[in-house]
Amino acid sequence: MNKQFLWNVGSFIIILVLLIITIDSKSSEGKLKAELSKWKSTAISEQEVPKISDDAKNFVKALNRAKHKNFLTGIALEEYNKAINEEESHDTDNHKHINFGEQKTKILQVTTEKQEEDQAQSVVLYQVIYESPFNQEDFGVVDQRVLTLLMDINWIKEKKNYKVSKYTMKVLNDNLDEYLSSLAKKGDDIE
C-alpha cells in the first residue's frame, strides 16, 4: 500500500507540475500575442510616416498659395477662420491684391516622426523665392528675394487622414537683410 500511495502522490505532483507549466505557457503565449499585436500596430503606424512627409510638403506649398484650409483642424483651423474673418471685415475697395511677381516654393528637407499612434511631428526646411517682374537673367538683372524658413508641424489623425493641428514658422535667412546690410556698409564707406 505504501508503493501505491507514493505512486498516487507522485502522479499527482507530476500532473500538478504539468498543469502549472501549461498555465504558465498559456499566460506567456497571451503576453507574446499582446506584444506581437503592439509591434504590428507600431509597424503599421510607422508606415504612415512617408505619407505624412508628403503631406507636409504639400501643406507648405498650399500655405504659400493661401490654399491650406483643407489641411487644418482644431486650433490651426480656428486661427485660420479667425484671420479670414478679420480680413473680410477690413476689406475695402482700396485694398486690392497686386501681383508683384512670381513666387516659388522649394522644399529642401522634411523629417517626420510619430509622437504617438495618432500623432506626428514634421519639420520642414524650405525656401520661398519671390521673383519681381524686373527679374531678367538674360540681361544680367537678378531681382528676387529668397526667404529660408523652418516650419514645425504637429499632425493629428482624424478618421484615416492626418491634419495639421498646429504649426509654427521661423525665418532662418532673408537675402533682403543681406542686401540692406551691404547698402548700409556702402553708405558708411561714402561718409
C-alpha positions as CSV (number, residue, x, y, z in Angstrom):
1,M,0.0,0.0,0.0
2,N,2.9,2.3,0.6
3,K,4.0,1.9,-3.0
4,Q,0.5,2.7,-4.2
5,F,0.4,5.8,-2.0
6,L,3.7,7.0,-3.3
7,W,2.7,6.3,-6.9
8,N,-0.5,8.3,-6.4
9,V,1.3,11.2,-4.8
10,G,4.0,11.1,-7.5
11,S,1.4,11.1,-10.2
12,F,-0.5,13.9,-8.5
13,I,2.7,16.0,-8.3
14,I,3.6,15.3,-12.0
15,I,0.1,16.3,-13.1
16,L,0.2,19.4,-10.9
17,V,3.6,20.4,-12.4
18,L,2.3,19.8,-16.0
19,L,-0.8,21.8,-15.2
20,I,1.4,24.7,-13.9
21,I,3.6,24.5,-16.9
22,T,0.6,24.5,-19.2
23,I,-1.0,27.5,-17.5
24,D,2.3,29.4,-17.5
25,S,2.9,28.7,-21.2
26,K,-0.7,29.9,-22.0
27,S,0.0,33.1,-20.0
28,S,3.3,33.6,-21.8
29,E,1.5,32.9,-25.1
30,G,-1.1,35.6,-24.2
31,K,1.7,38.1,-23.3
32,L,3.5,37.2,-26.5
33,K,0.4,37.7,-28.6
34,A,-0.2,41.1,-26.9
35,E,3.4,42.1,-27.5
36,L,3.1,41.0,-31.2
37,S,-0.1,42.9,-31.6
38,K,1.6,46.0,-30.2
39,W,4.5,45.7,-32.5
40,K,2.2,45.2,-35.5
41,S,0.3,48.3,-34.6
42,T,3.6,50.3,-34.2
43,A,4.8,49.0,-37.6
44,I,1.6,50.0,-39.3
45,S,1.8,53.4,-37.6
46,E,5.4,53.9,-38.8
47,Q,4.4,53.1,-42.3
48,E,2.4,56.3,-42.3
49,V,5.5,58.4,-41.9
50,P,6.3,58.8,-45.7
51,K,2.7,59.8,-46.4
52,I,2.8,62.4,-43.6
53,S,6.1,63.7,-45.0
54,D,4.5,64.1,-48.5
55,D,1.5,65.8,-46.8
56,A,4.0,68.2,-45.1
57,K,5.5,69.2,-48.4
58,N,2.0,69.7,-49.9
59,F,0.9,71.7,-46.9
60,V,3.9,74.1,-47.1
61,K,3.2,74.7,-50.8
62,A,-0.5,75.2,-50.2
63,L,0.2,77.5,-47.3
64,N,2.3,79.7,-49.6
65,R,-0.6,79.9,-52.0
66,A,-3.1,80.6,-49.2
67,K,-4.9,77.3,-50.1
68,H,-4.1,75.3,-47.0
69,K,-7.5,75.3,-45.2
70,N,-8.2,71.6,-46.1
71,F,-5.1,70.6,-44.2
72,L,-6.1,72.2,-40.9
73,T,-8.0,71.0,-37.8
74,G,-8.5,72.1,-34.3
75,I,-6.7,75.3,-33.2
76,A,-5.0,75.8,-36.5
77,L,-8.4,75.8,-38.3
78,E,-9.8,78.2,-35.7
79,E,-6.9,80.6,-36.2
80,Y,-7.3,80.3,-40.0
81,N,-11.0,81.1,-39.8
82,K,-10.4,84.0,-37.4
83,A,-7.8,85.5,-39.8
84,I,-10.1,85.2,-42.8
85,N,-13.0,86.8,-40.9
86,E,-10.7,89.7,-39.8
87,E,-9.5,90.2,-43.3
88,E,-13.0,90.2,-44.7
89,S,-14.1,92.8,-42.1
90,H,-11.2,95.1,-43.0
91,D,-11.5,94.5,-46.8
92,T,-12.3,97.8,-48.6
93,D,-12.4,98.8,-52.2
94,N,-8.9,100.4,-51.8
95,H,-7.5,97.1,-50.5
96,K,-6.5,95.2,-53.6
97,H,-4.1,92.3,-54.1
98,I,-1.4,93.4,-56.5
99,N,0.7,90.9,-58.3
100,F,4.3,91.8,-57.6
101,G,5.8,88.9,-59.4
102,E,6.1,85.1,-59.3
103,Q,6.5,83.1,-56.1
104,K,8.1,79.6,-55.9
105,T,8.4,77.2,-53.0
106,K,11.5,75.0,-52.9
107,I,11.4,72.2,-50.3
108,L,15.0,71.5,-49.0
109,Q,14.3,68.8,-46.3
110,V,11.5,67.1,-44.5
111,T,11.7,65.0,-41.4
112,T,8.7,63.3,-39.8
113,E,8.5,61.4,-36.5
114,K,5.5,59.7,-34.9
115,Q,4.8,61.0,-31.5
116,E,2.0,58.6,-30.6
117,E,-0.1,56.3,-32.6
118,D,-2.3,59.0,-34.0
119,Q,0.1,62.0,-33.7
120,A,3.2,63.0,-35.6
121,Q,5.5,66.0,-36.0
122,S,7.2,67.2,-39.2
123,V,10.0,69.7,-39.5
124,V,10.3,71.3,-43.0
125,L,13.2,73.3,-44.2
126,Y,12.3,75.3,-47.3
127,Q,12.7,78.4,-49.4
128,V,10.2,80.8,-50.7
129,I,11.6,82.7,-53.8
130,Y,9.9,85.9,-54.9
131,E,10.8,87.0,-58.4
132,S,9.9,90.5,-59.2
133,P,8.7,91.5,-62.7
134,F,12.1,93.1,-63.2
135,N,13.9,89.8,-62.8
136,Q,15.6,89.3,-66.2
137,E,18.5,87.0,-66.0
138,D,19.1,87.3,-69.8
139,F,20.1,90.9,-69.3
140,G,22.0,90.2,-66.1
141,V,19.4,91.6,-63.7
142,V,18.5,89.3,-60.9
143,D,15.8,90.7,-58.8
144,Q,14.5,88.2,-56.4
145,R,14.0,87.7,-52.7
146,V,14.8,84.4,-51.1
147,L,13.5,83.5,-47.6
148,T,14.8,80.3,-45.9
149,L,12.3,79.1,-43.4
150,L,11.9,76.3,-40.9
151,M,8.3,75.1,-40.2
152,D,7.3,72.8,-37.3
153,I,4.1,71.0,-38.0
154,N,2.0,69.0,-35.4
155,W,-0.2,66.4,-37.0
156,I,-3.2,64.6,-35.6
157,K,-5.1,61.7,-37.2
158,E,-8.8,62.3,-38.0
159,K,-10.5,59.3,-39.4
160,K,-7.9,58.0,-41.8
161,N,-6.0,61.2,-42.7
162,Y,-3.6,63.4,-40.7
163,K,-4.5,67.0,-40.3
164,V,-2.4,70.0,-39.1
165,S,-3.3,70.8,-35.5
166,K,-0.6,73.4,-35.0
167,Y,2.3,74.9,-37.0
168,T,5.0,77.5,-36.4
169,M,7.3,79.1,-38.8
170,K,10.8,80.6,-38.2
171,V,12.7,82.7,-40.7
172,L,16.3,81.4,-40.9
173,N,17.6,83.7,-43.6
174,D,16.4,86.6,-45.8
175,N,18.6,87.8,-48.6
176,L,16.9,91.2,-48.4
177,D,18.6,91.6,-45.0
178,E,21.9,90.8,-46.5
179,Y,21.3,93.3,-49.3
180,L,20.2,96.1,-47.0
181,S,23.2,95.4,-44.8
182,S,25.5,95.7,-47.8
183,L,23.9,99.1,-48.7
184,A,24.4,100.3,-45.1
185,K,28.1,99.4,-45.3
186,K,28.5,101.2,-48.6
187,G,26.8,104.3,-47.1
188,D,29.3,104.2,-44.2
189,D,32.2,104.0,-46.7
190,I,30.9,107.1,-48.5
191,E,31.0,109.3,-45.5
